[in-house]
Amino acid sequence: MLASHRPITMNPIKTREDLSELLKQICNPLKPYYSKGFARLKLGNTSAAYADSIAEFEGFSRVLWGLVPFFAGTDEEYEIWDMQLQGIKNGTNPNHDEYWGDIKDYDQRIVEMAVFGLALLLIPEKVWEPLSDEEKSNFSHWLRQINRYKVWDCNWLFFPVLVNLGLKHVGEPYCQEIMEENLNRIDEFYLSNGWYSDGINGHCDYYVPFAIHYYSLIYAKVMETEDPIRSQQYKTRAEVFAKDFISWFSSDGSSIPYGRSLAYRFAQSSFWSAAVYAEIEPFSLGVMKGLILRNLRWWFKQPMFNDSGILTVGYTYPNLVMAENYNSPGSPYWALKTFLPLALDEEHPFWKADEESLPELGNTSIQKEPHMVICRDKDSEHILAFNSGHMSTNEHTHTSAKYEKFVYSNIFGFSVPRAEWGLSQGAFDSMLALSECDNLYRVKRYCEEFAIEDQFIYTRWKPWHDVDVKTWLVPGTPWHIRIHCIQSSRLLDAADGGFALGIENKHVKAEMEATQNKNECLARVSWGATGIKNLYGDGNAELIYPNSNTNLINSRTVIPTIKTRINPGTSWLVSAVYGEPTIGKGFESSWEDVPDVSVTAEKMIVRLPNAQTITIVI
């Protein structure tokens, strides 16, 4: 069978040729969906916060994140480029029906302009030189709008930088002042140890690797001669960041789902692509090659395409429940940023390097900048990010679920609410949910205070002005401990949810086994088990079956939960939460080998199965 005719699922994703073919396998199904003037891609009938016409332009532009590197690294022809080039001509022509329009402050089109800056930098012979003088004037004028309008004070500041770099590269007017102003402002987001926040008091999520570091490494590569000090600073910060970020990846290629914009899927590994492109080596080329290719292979085993071969909105499967308000049908193609290594010619050492496995990583990585303690089970490929929460919040969709859960897992994923009524619609895995006994639950949206210590995480939050919740997390795997102190002036119902276990598997047929009594409950299938035990407090264990499609990884789940009535005053709840993705001979003993916790007026003592004792002073 000719390689170009094989299904995308048959692509081994090992070589430069495989990666080029993969890009074409992703892009080829798009061809019937171009508009008459080729300036838009209509890939579905759902909408985003901006006009559908802008969403269709977004689909058109995001394909370029893959096509630009492809053409930068090869002389090969690919017929879809003729469609893209014609679309650029028409989209920037104010007299054409498919003109992309005049922009305004905080416009989504500002986001989409960035890749045109990359195109002018990497492939001017494909995107600029073929244009007539009038077409060049239209293109340049349309892009220069970006210098007259406001952008959000976060990773968006890089978009005008990329556009102006591109204009400069082809000899067009550009604004050096805006580039300097924006780059200086981005420096104010820098924290330490290679981490930025996505804006002042913003979150540290995937926007750090796949946006801020990604763009800064492109800048460092193209400006290393003209701006050597800043370029070297960007490279140094990225190298330090890489030492933490590698802990987010499993040896099976998966990574921890956390934060917003997870519909960008395999953009998770685009940081490593940018590191290779910028020629930094926080790890060997073989290790970074493995991180990229294993992540891609993991993703292309997931049912993320529809029957027409179009990427859907969702995570491992099509899922609008978890989507952002800014996710249009074309948004997921931002994932093509991971194809940046295609800009390297075929003789580059990256392509000749043997793919290497993950280096030896510790069982625990304390990462204070993103507010996490990462735990790794080397036997099961399970990675858990224990999370303190944050002292600020935002208005993005499902913020509490995406940023404030106690722990995030690459195996169990996390869940978002389907609606507002009860535990099944709320899908409160890895959260403490509180209700005024009316079946309407509140969860942590931000913290009043937090601390990350060597052996535990502390956080305090207030779901109501007269309810104060303090939580101590003792990270670990397969068990972790949660200790809650609730001071309330109200009568409340509490639900402490464990991991969400997928109870459907498209490849394996298995019946779920469940056990449940007052103090503990366990759900078990052949591919894993989750459970919870009540160690202190008057709680009742129950298996909660959330609404379908609430979990990012598994469409149907069960959540072991401890339910408790909280009387006014001070109440203590202590739970031991179990999550095991592999069921072997030692399963029964690991389930019974539960940690022990004692609580006094002054301290809590946690005795772990390995005989380690942790003392927490109250």
N, C-alpha and C positions, 0 to 999 in steps of 0.2 A: 504494500500500500504506500502511495506517495505521502510523505510527511505532511504536505500542505492539505491533504484531504482527510487526515485523521481527526477524530473528535477531540475537542479541547481537553476532555478528561483523560485522553491517552497521551497527552504531551508529558514527557518525563521531567521537563523543566530542569535541565542540567547544564546546557551549553548556551553559548551566545545565539546559536541558530535556533535553539528551542525557545529562548526568550523572544527573539524576533518573530518567530512563528506564533507564539502565544499572543503577542500584541495584535497580530493580524487576525487571529481567531477571535479576539475580543472585538475588534473594529469591523470586521467583515459584515456581521449581522446588522450593523448600523446603516448600511448603504440605502436600503429602501425607505428610511425614515428621514432623509434629508428633505428640506423644503424645495420648492420649485427653483428658488434662487440659490440654494445650497448654503444659506446663511444661518439656518436653524435646524435643530434636530428635535422632532416631536416623538418622545419615547414612551409616553404614557398619558393618561388622562387625569392624574391627580395633580394638585396644585401646591404651591409654596406661598410664602408671605409676599412674594413679588409677582408681577404680572406673568401670565403664561408665555407671552412673547419673550420676556427676559429669561424665563426658565428654558425655553427652547434655544436661546443663544448660549445659555450656560452649558447645555448638552454639547453644542457645537464646540465651544472653547475647551472644555475639559478633555476632549479627545486629544488635544494638542499636547497635553502633558506626556503622552506616550509617543505621539508622532514626531515631536521635535527631537527628542533624543535619538529616535530611530534614524531619522534622516541626517542627524549630525554625525553619526558613526558609520554611514554606509553610502555608497553611490547607487544602491539598488533603487529601482523604481517601484512605486506602490500606487495603484490607480486611485486610491481614495484621496491622495493629495490634490489631484486636479479639482475634486469636489470642494476640499477645504480652501484651496486658493481662490476659487471662484466665490466661495462664501465670504472670504475676507474682502474681496473687491466689492461685492454687493452690500455686505453688512456695514462697511465704512463709507458708503456712498449715500449722502443725504438725499439724493434724488431717486433712490431705489426703494421699491416697496418693502424690502426686507432690511432697510437701514436699522442698525442697532440702537439708534436714538441718542439724544443728548442726555447726559447723566446729571445727577443731582447729589447732594450730600448723602453719605452713607448708602450709596447705591450698590445693589448686588453686582452690577456690571463692573464696578471697580475691582471686585474679586477676580472676575473673569479676564480683566485686562492684563493681569500679571503674566500669564503664559505667552501673550504676544510679545512682551518684553523679552522673555526667554527665547522665543523664536528669532527675534531680531539679533540676539546675542549669538545663538548657536547655528542658525541656518539662514543667514541673510540672503544667500544665493538662491534659496527656495522660496522665501516669503517676501523679500524686498526687491531684489533685482529684477524679477519678472514683471513687476508692476510698471505701468506707464507713469509719466510725470504727474498726471492728474490723479491717478490711483495712489501714488506715493503721498501726494499732498492730502488726500482724503484720509488715508490710514494714519499719517502723522498727526493731523489735526484732531482726528477722533481720539487718539491715544492721549494727546496733550490735555484733553479735558480733565484728566485725573489730577492735574496740578491746581485746579481751581475749586476743588470740592473737598469737604471734610470726610475723613475715614474714622472708623471706630478706633479707640485708643487701646489697641491690642495688636495681635499679629497682622492686622490689616495695614499697619504702617509700612510693611514691607512691599505692598503692592505698587505704590508710586515709585519706590526705589527700583524695582525690577523694570517697570515701564521706562523710567528715565535712563536706566543703564542701556536698555535696548535702543532707545532713540539716539542716545549718544554714540552708540556703536556704528550706526548707519549714517552719522553725520547730520542728524536732524536737531532742531532746537530742543533743549531739555532744561530741567531746573535742578542745578546743583544744590541750591539752598534748601529745597524740600528734601532732597536725599539726606543732606547733613542733619537737618532738623529731625527727620524721622528716625535716622539711625541713632542719634543721640538720645532720643526719647526711648527707643527700644532698650538701650543700655540701662535705663532706669528700671526696667523690668527684671534685670539680672539679680539673682539671689546669691547663690554660692554653689560650689561643687558642680558647675556646668548647668545648673537649673535656672530657667527663667520662670516667671509667672506670666500668664497670658493677659497682661495689663496689670496696673497697680492693684494689689489685693486680689488678683485673678487666680484662677485655678492652675495647678501644674498637672496637665493631662497630656494627651497625645498631640495637642497643638504645640507643645515644646519641641518634640522631635520632628513631627511631619510638617511643621510650619516654620517656627522661628529658627530652629537649627538648620532646617532644610534650605531656607532662603539665604541664611547667613553663610552657609557653605558654598552655595552657588556664587554669592558675592565674593567670598574669599578666593574662589577659583579664578573668576574673571578679572578681579581687581588686585591680585596679589602683587603685581608690579607697581601699579599706580597708587594703591593704598595699602602698603605692606603692613603697617602697624595694626590697623583694624582687621585686616585679613588674617594675620597671625593670631590675633586675639580670638577671632571666631573659631579658628581651627583648634586652638588650645582649649577653649571652653567646650567644644564638641567632644574632644578626646576625653576630657574629664567626665562629661555627661555620659558618655558611652559606657563607662565603668559601672554606673548605676543602671542604665537603661537595659543592659543585656540581661539583668535579672528579671525583667518582665517577660522574657521569652522562654518557652519550654523546648526541650530537645525534639519534640514532635512537630515543631514549627508554629504551634499556637502561641498566642500572647494573651495577656490579661485584658479582658474587656472592661473598660473603665472610662467614665467621662462621656462627653457629648461627641457627636459627629462620628459615631462608630459605623455608620453606613458607608464610610470611606474604606472600610475593610482592610485590604492588603496595603494601604498607605501606612499601616503599622510599621512596615519594614523599610519605608522610604528613607528614614534617617540613615540607615546603613548604605543605601544607594547613594545618597548625597556624600557620605563619608568617603566612599570609594571614588566618586567623581572628583571630589576636592583633594584626593590623594593624601588623606590622613590615615593613620593606622593605629587606632587605639587597640585594635587586635589585628591579627594577621589577615591578609587578604582572603585566605582560605576560610577563616572563622566568619568573616563578614559575608563572604559568598554563601556559606552555609545558612547564616541567619536569613538572608534574602530568599534564597531558593527554597528552603524548608517552609518558610512562611507562605510563599506563593503556592507550594505544593499542598499545604494544609488547606489553604483557602479554596483551591480549585477542586477539592473533594467535597465542598459544601454546595448545597442546592441553591445557589444565589442568583442563577440566571432563570429567566422565564423561558417558555417553550420556543420563543423566537430568538433566543440567544442574547437577550438584553439584560444587563445587570439591573437588579431590582433594588429598591430601598429596603433595608433590613440589615441583619447581621448574618447569621449562618443560613437564614432562610428569608423569603420575602415577608416583611413585617412592618406595617405602617404604625402599629401601636407604639413602637419604640422610636419613631422618627422625630426629627427636629422640625420646627416650623419652617426652616429654610431648606428642607430636603425636597427638591423637585425630582422628576423621573431621571433627569440627567446628572444629578448631583453625585451618584456613586462613582462616576468616571474620574473623579479626583484621585482615585486609587492608582491611576496610571502614573502618578509621580514616582512610583517604585521602579519604573522602567528607565530611570535616568542613566544607569550604567551602559545602556545601548549607545550613549554618546561617545563612549570609549571605543577606539578602533580595535579591530580584531586581534592586533598584536599586543594589546595592553596586558600587563602581567595578571590582571584580574581574571581574564578569560583562561589563562594558562594555569592558574592556581588550582590545586585540588581542593574540593569542598571539604571543610573540616567540621567536626562536631563542636558543640559548645565547650569552652574551656572549663576547667574545674571551678565551680562556683560554690560559695558557702551556703549552708543551710538557711542562714538568715542574713538579710541586708537591711540595715536601718537607713532609711532615706527621709530625712527630716524635711527637706524642701517640699516634696510632694505630700508630706504628712503620712508616710507609709512605713510599715515594716513588711518586707517581702520574705515569705517563708517558702522553701522549696523542698518537696519530697522527691528525692532523686530516684526512688524506686518506681514511682507511679507517674512521673512527668506532671505532677500537680504543683501549681504555683498559686500562692495566696497572697494578696495584698491587704494587710490589715491597716485600717484607715482611721485616723483620729477625727476626720471631719475638718471643717473650715470655719473661720470667723467672719466670713462674708458669703453672699450667695448671689444668684442672678435670676433672670426671668426665663431662662431657656427651659425647654420641655423636660419634665421629669428630673429636675435638678436634684431633688432629694435622693432619688434612686440611683442617679448616675455619679453622685459625688459624696453621699453621706452614709452609705451603708457601712457596717462594721468591717466587712471583708468582701473582697472581689476575687473570683476564682476563674482560671482559664478552663476548667473542666465543667463546673456547675453554672458559670456565667452569672448573671443577675437578672432580676425581674423588674418590670415597671408596672404601675397600676393600669388596670383596664378601665376602671370607673371608681366611684367614691364609696360604694356601699359594701361594707364588710370586709372580712379577711380574704375571701376568694377573689373579689374584684381588686383588692388592694395589692395582693401578691407580695406580702411583706417578708421576703427572704432576707436574712442577715440584717434585720432591723428590729428595733423595739417600737411597736405601734401602740398608741394610747387613745382611748375613746372615753367620752363622758357617758358611757353605758348607753349610747344611742346608735351604735354600729357605724359611726363615722369616725375614722381614725386619723390621728396626727402622728407624723414622724419627724425626725430631726431634719431641719433644712439648713441650719448653720449652728455653730457652737458659740457659747459664751466664753469658753476657755478650753484649752487642750494642752497635753504634754505627751511627748514620746520619750519614754525611758528605755533603758536597755532590756528590761524584762516585761514591761507592760505599757499600754497606752491608756491615757486618761482623757475623758472628754466630759463637758457639762453643757447642757442645753435646756431650753425652756419652751415646751410646747404651748403653755399658757403663762400669763404673767405671774400666776400664783402656783405654778408647778415647776419644780426644779429637779432635773434628772442628772445624776452623775453616773458615769459608766467607766469601769476599768476592764480592759481587754487584755488577756494573757494569750499572746499569739502561739500557734503551734499547729501541728498536723500529725495524725488525723483529728486530734482533739484541740479545741481552744475553749477558753473560759471567758464568760461574761458575768460581771458583777455590777448590778444596778442598785443605786440608792435613789429612791423616789420620795421627794418631800412634796406633799400635795395638800391643797386646801379643798380638793374635789374628790368625789367618789369616781373611780376610773376603772376601766377594763384595760388590761395590758396583754400584749401578745409579743412574745420574743421568738422570732422566726429563725430557723436554721437555714442550711443550704437548700436550694431547689433542685430536686433530682428529676432528671428526664425520665419519663415512664413510657416513652415511645422511642424506638430506634428503627430507622428505615432499613437497616441492614441485618439486624439480629432480632429474632423472635424470642421474647422472654416474658414470663409472667412476674408481676411484682409481688414480693413477699412483704407483709406488713405485720408488725407487732406493736401493741399499744396498751399501756396501762396508765394509772394516774400519774406516775412520776417520769415516765419515759416513753418515747415512741421511735420507731425505726422503719424506714422504707428501704427495700433492697431489690435490686435487679442484677443481672449478670455483669453489667458494666459499671456498677457502683452502688454505694449506699450512703444515705444521710440519716442522721438521727439527732435527738436532743434528750438530755436528762436534766430534770429539775434537782438541783443540789441543795437549795435553800429557799424557803418561802412556800407559801401555800398555793402552788400552781397545779394545773392539770395539763397533761400532754395530749396533743391531738394532731393528727395528720390533716393538713389543710390542702385542698385541691384547688389551686388557683384557676381563674379563667384561662382558656387557651390563648396562646400567642403572647403571653406576658413575659416569658423568659427569652433572652436574646439568643440562646444556643438551642434550647429544646422547646418545641411548640406545646408540649403537655408536660406538666410537672406536678410534684407533690412537695409540700414544705412542712417538715416536722416543726411543731410550735408548742411553746409553753404558754397557756392562757391563765391569767391571774386577775382576781378582783383586788383593787388597791383602795384601801380605806383612807380617809383623810389622816394626815400625820406622816410619819416616816416609815417606809417599807423597804425591805431588802429582798432582791431577787438574784439568785445565782443559777446560771445554766452552764452545762457543758455541752458543746456543739460538736458533732461528729461529721466528717466528710471524707469518704474513701472512694476513689475512682477505680480501684482494682480490688476484686474480691478473690482472695487466695486462701491458702490453708490457715493463715493466721487471723482471719477475719473475726472469728468468734472471740478470741482472746483479746484482740485490740478493742472490740466493742465493750467488753467487760472491764478492761483495764482503764477505767475512767479516773481522771484526776479528782482529788479531794480538796474541799475548801472549807475552812472554818472562819467564822466572822465573830468579832468581838466589837466592843464599843470603840476601840482604839486602832485595830489593825485587822487585816485579812491575811490568812496564811493559805497559800495554794501549794499542794503537794502533787507534783507531776508523776506520771507512771515511771519515769526514769530516775525517781528518787530525788530529783531536784526540788528544792523548796523556795518559794517566792513569797516574800513578806511585803505587803502594801500597807503603809501607814495611812490611816484615814485622816 
